[in-house]
Amino acid sequence: MNPIVKEVLKKIEYYGYKAYLVGGYPRDYYMGKESTDFDICTSAPLEKLKEWFVVEKTNYASSIIIQEGLKLEITQFRKEFDYMNHRFPGRIEFVPDLITDLLRRDFIINTLCMNKEGDYIDLLNARKDIDSKIIRSVGDPLIKLEEDALRILRAIRFATVLNFTIEEELSAAMKKKAHLVSNLSYYRKRQELNRIILSENRLYGFQLLKDYGLIELLELEQIEKVTNDMSFLEVWNMIDPNRKYEYTKEEKRKLKELNSF
């Protein structure tokens, strides 16, 4: 475990609160992968975090703190209610226990936690799903996808990057709720698509997008022409020829160069 992250966990616990690494880092570490995906969940309120750390910003009960130059995201244990626009909770309620917080999350594989000693805390059997290489919803997948449509693309992204399969019930729910992807911003859609394109399993990812009827909803084109040896921007040039997605100035410059040959 990163020593800076360990010190953050120790400091929070020193003051009498609970704190765990959750999600990406514990999952990747268990799989033997390198990871800098440091997300911490805690029972400590924001007011206390501000006393102990430099808090850069706060949004939806999540805070970015800076510790010895390292940025960490910290969220307080909570429940979420009344989702708006199939994306964001309209109301949250802070809770004292880890299990309630884990039940609000998206997929079982992302509920694995680690304490400051590096021991696993696995209340929802995440390691079983990781070992089985399967993406499974935390709770009813129809409800989860109705709450947050981005979870549809996240499921495909995780399946692609990790080379996992999507569990049958979640798969059926994704097909039923696929239309909700149209409500997502181009920014969020591109974030997930970027990770699919950057994966060595990108062709698997594009096949999943096709299987779930998402190609037209995402306004993508010519995906059948994408190959593994194409660069990141070559893929975007191929699948988004009309530039409906957002690009940086540098990306726009390079895309223009690609089309000048």
C-alpha positions as CSV (number, residue, x, y, z in Angstrom):
1,M,0.0,0.0,0.0
2,N,1.2,3.5,-0.8
3,P,2.7,4.9,2.5
4,I,1.0,8.3,2.1
5,V,-2.4,6.6,1.7
6,K,-1.7,4.4,4.7
7,E,-0.9,7.5,6.8
8,V,-4.2,9.1,5.8
9,L,-6.1,6.1,6.9
10,K,-4.1,5.9,10.2
11,K,-4.8,9.6,10.9
12,I,-8.5,9.3,10.4
13,E,-8.6,6.3,12.6
14,Y,-6.5,8.0,15.2
15,Y,-9.3,10.5,15.7
16,G,-11.8,7.8,16.2
17,Y,-13.4,7.3,12.8
18,K,-13.4,4.4,10.3
19,A,-11.6,4.7,7.0
20,Y,-10.9,2.2,4.2
21,L,-9.5,2.1,0.7
22,V,-12.4,1.0,-1.6
23,G,-13.0,0.1,-5.2
24,G,-10.2,0.4,-7.8
25,Y,-7.1,0.0,-5.7
26,P,-8.2,-3.0,-3.6
27,R,-9.7,-4.7,-6.7
28,D,-6.5,-4.2,-8.8
29,Y,-4.2,-5.1,-5.9
30,Y,-6.0,-8.3,-5.4
31,M,-5.6,-9.1,-9.1
32,G,-1.9,-8.3,-8.9
33,K,-2.1,-5.1,-10.9
34,E,-0.5,-1.8,-10.3
35,S,-3.0,0.9,-9.3
36,T,-3.1,4.6,-8.4
37,D,-6.9,4.6,-8.0
38,F,-6.9,5.7,-4.4
39,D,-10.5,6.2,-3.2
40,I,-11.2,6.3,0.6
41,C,-14.5,5.9,2.3
42,T,-14.9,7.0,5.9
43,S,-17.3,7.7,8.7
44,A,-15.5,11.1,9.3
45,P,-17.5,14.2,8.2
46,L,-16.2,16.9,5.9
47,E,-15.8,19.3,8.8
48,K,-13.3,17.0,10.4
49,L,-11.4,16.3,7.2
50,K,-10.9,20.0,6.8
51,E,-9.2,20.1,10.2
52,W,-6.8,17.4,9.3
53,F,-6.0,17.8,5.6
54,V,-5.9,20.3,2.8
55,V,-9.2,19.9,1.1
56,E,-9.1,21.0,-2.6
57,K,-12.7,20.6,-3.5
58,T,-16.0,19.0,-2.4
59,N,-18.8,17.7,-4.5
60,Y,-21.7,15.3,-3.6
61,A,-20.2,14.5,-0.3
62,S,-16.9,13.6,-2.0
63,S,-13.7,15.6,-1.2
64,I,-10.4,15.8,-2.9
65,I,-7.6,16.1,-0.3
66,I,-3.9,16.8,-0.9
67,Q,-1.4,14.9,1.3
68,E,2.3,15.3,0.5
69,G,1.4,16.2,-3.1
70,L,-0.8,13.2,-3.6
71,K,-4.5,13.8,-4.4
72,L,-7.0,11.4,-2.8
73,E,-10.8,11.2,-3.1
74,I,-12.6,10.7,0.2
75,T,-16.3,10.1,0.5
76,Q,-18.3,9.9,3.7
77,F,-20.4,6.8,4.3
78,R,-23.8,7.5,2.9
79,K,-27.1,6.4,1.3
80,E,-28.5,8.0,-1.8
81,F,-32.1,8.8,-2.8
82,D,-34.2,10.5,-5.5
83,Y,-31.9,10.3,-8.4
84,M,-32.3,13.0,-11.0
85,N,-32.0,12.7,-14.8
86,H,-30.9,9.1,-14.4
87,R,-27.5,10.3,-13.1
88,F,-27.2,12.1,-9.8
89,P,-28.8,11.6,-6.3
90,G,-31.1,14.4,-5.3
91,R,-30.7,13.6,-1.7
92,I,-28.1,11.9,0.5
93,E,-28.1,10.7,4.0
94,F,-24.8,10.1,6.0
95,V,-24.6,6.8,7.7
96,P,-22.2,5.4,10.3
97,D,-21.5,1.9,8.8
98,L,-19.5,0.6,5.8
99,I,-22.0,-2.0,4.6
100,T,-24.7,0.6,4.0
101,D,-22.3,2.7,2.0
102,L,-21.2,-0.3,-0.1
103,L,-24.8,-1.1,-1.0
104,R,-25.2,2.2,-2.8
105,R,-22.3,1.3,-5.2
106,D,-22.5,0.0,-8.7
107,F,-20.8,-3.4,-9.1
108,I,-19.8,-6.1,-6.6
109,I,-16.2,-6.1,-7.8
110,N,-15.9,-2.4,-6.7
111,T,-16.9,-3.1,-3.1
112,L,-13.7,-4.7,-2.0
113,C,-12.0,-2.6,0.7
114,M,-8.7,-2.5,2.5
115,N,-7.8,-1.2,6.0
116,K,-4.7,0.6,7.1
117,E,-2.9,-2.8,7.7
118,G,-3.6,-3.8,4.1
119,D,-6.1,-6.5,5.1
120,Y,-9.1,-7.1,2.9
121,I,-12.6,-6.2,4.0
122,D,-15.0,-8.1,1.7
123,L,-18.5,-7.7,3.0
124,L,-20.2,-8.5,-0.4
125,N,-17.9,-11.3,-1.6
126,A,-16.2,-9.1,-4.2
127,R,-13.2,-11.5,-4.4
128,K,-15.5,-14.3,-5.5
129,D,-16.7,-12.3,-8.5
130,I,-13.2,-11.1,-9.3
131,D,-12.0,-14.8,-9.3
132,S,-15.0,-15.7,-11.5
133,K,-14.2,-12.7,-13.8
134,I,-17.7,-11.5,-13.7
135,I,-19.4,-8.0,-13.5
136,R,-22.4,-8.2,-11.2
137,S,-24.7,-5.4,-9.9
138,V,-24.9,-4.5,-6.3
139,G,-28.7,-5.1,-5.8
140,D,-31.4,-5.0,-8.5
141,P,-29.6,-4.0,-11.8
142,L,-32.8,-2.5,-13.3
143,I,-33.0,-0.1,-10.3
144,K,-29.2,0.6,-10.4
145,L,-29.2,1.5,-14.1
146,E,-32.4,3.6,-13.8
147,E,-30.7,5.5,-11.0
148,D,-27.5,6.2,-13.0
149,A,-27.3,5.4,-16.7
150,L,-23.5,5.8,-16.8
151,R,-23.4,2.4,-15.1
152,I,-24.2,0.9,-18.4
153,L,-21.0,2.2,-20.0
154,R,-19.1,1.5,-16.8
155,A,-20.1,-2.1,-16.9
156,I,-18.8,-2.4,-20.5
157,R,-15.6,-0.5,-19.6
158,F,-14.8,-2.8,-16.7
159,A,-15.6,-5.9,-18.7
160,T,-13.3,-4.6,-21.5
161,V,-10.4,-3.4,-19.3
162,L,-10.5,-6.4,-17.0
163,N,-11.5,-8.9,-19.7
164,F,-14.5,-10.0,-17.6
165,T,-18.0,-11.1,-18.6
166,I,-21.2,-9.4,-17.6
167,E,-23.6,-11.4,-15.4
168,E,-26.9,-12.5,-17.0
169,E,-29.3,-10.4,-14.9
170,L,-27.2,-7.3,-15.3
171,S,-26.8,-8.0,-19.0
172,A,-30.6,-8.2,-19.5
173,A,-31.1,-5.0,-17.6
174,M,-28.5,-3.2,-19.7
175,K,-30.4,-4.2,-22.9
176,K,-33.6,-3.0,-21.4
177,K,-32.2,0.3,-20.2
178,A,-29.8,1.0,-23.0
179,H,-31.9,4.0,-24.2
180,L,-31.0,5.9,-21.0
181,V,-27.4,6.4,-22.4
182,S,-28.8,9.1,-24.6
183,N,-29.3,11.3,-21.5
184,L,-25.6,11.3,-20.6
185,S,-23.3,14.2,-21.5
186,Y,-20.7,13.8,-24.2
187,Y,-18.1,14.5,-21.6
188,R,-19.1,11.5,-19.5
189,K,-19.6,9.2,-22.5
190,R,-16.2,10.1,-23.8
191,Q,-14.5,9.4,-20.5
192,E,-15.8,5.8,-20.6
193,L,-15.1,5.4,-24.3
194,N,-11.6,6.7,-23.9
195,R,-10.8,3.8,-21.5
196,I,-12.3,1.3,-23.8
197,I,-10.2,2.6,-26.7
198,L,-7.1,2.6,-24.6
199,S,-7.6,-1.0,-23.5
200,E,-5.7,-3.8,-25.2
201,N,-9.2,-5.4,-25.4
202,R,-10.8,-2.5,-27.4
203,L,-12.3,-4.8,-30.0
204,Y,-14.0,-6.8,-27.3
205,G,-15.3,-3.5,-25.9
206,F,-16.7,-2.4,-29.2
207,Q,-18.4,-5.7,-29.7
208,L,-20.1,-5.3,-26.3
209,L,-21.2,-1.8,-27.3
210,K,-22.7,-3.4,-30.4
211,D,-24.3,-6.3,-28.6
212,Y,-26.1,-3.9,-26.2
213,G,-27.4,-1.7,-29.0
214,L,-25.4,1.3,-28.0
215,I,-23.6,2.2,-31.2
216,E,-26.4,4.5,-32.6
217,L,-27.2,5.8,-29.2
218,L,-23.6,6.9,-28.8
219,E,-23.6,8.3,-32.3
220,L,-20.6,6.3,-33.3
221,E,-19.7,5.2,-36.8
222,Q,-17.5,2.7,-38.6
223,I,-16.6,0.7,-35.5
224,E,-16.2,-2.4,-37.7
225,K,-13.1,-0.6,-39.2
226,V,-11.4,-0.2,-35.9
227,T,-8.3,-2.3,-35.4
228,N,-5.9,-3.0,-32.5
229,D,-3.0,-1.3,-34.2
230,M,-4.7,2.1,-34.6
231,S,-3.7,4.9,-32.3
232,F,-6.0,6.4,-29.8
233,L,-6.8,9.4,-32.0
234,E,-7.0,7.3,-35.1
235,V,-9.8,5.4,-33.5
236,W,-11.7,8.6,-32.5
237,N,-11.1,10.0,-36.1
238,M,-12.7,6.8,-37.4
239,I,-15.7,6.5,-35.1
240,D,-16.6,10.2,-34.7
241,P,-15.9,11.8,-38.1
242,N,-18.5,14.6,-37.5
243,R,-16.8,15.6,-34.2
244,K,-19.9,15.3,-32.0
245,Y,-17.7,14.6,-29.0
246,E,-15.5,17.1,-27.1
247,Y,-11.8,17.4,-27.9
248,T,-8.9,19.4,-26.5
249,K,-7.2,22.0,-28.7
250,E,-4.2,19.7,-29.1
251,E,-6.5,16.8,-30.0
252,K,-8.3,18.9,-32.6
253,R,-4.9,19.9,-34.1
254,K,-3.8,16.3,-34.4
255,L,-7.1,15.1,-35.8
256,K,-6.8,17.8,-38.5
257,E,-3.4,16.5,-39.3
258,L,-4.7,13.0,-39.6
259,N,-7.2,14.1,-42.2
260,S,-4.7,16.1,-44.2
261,F,-2.9,13.0,-45.4
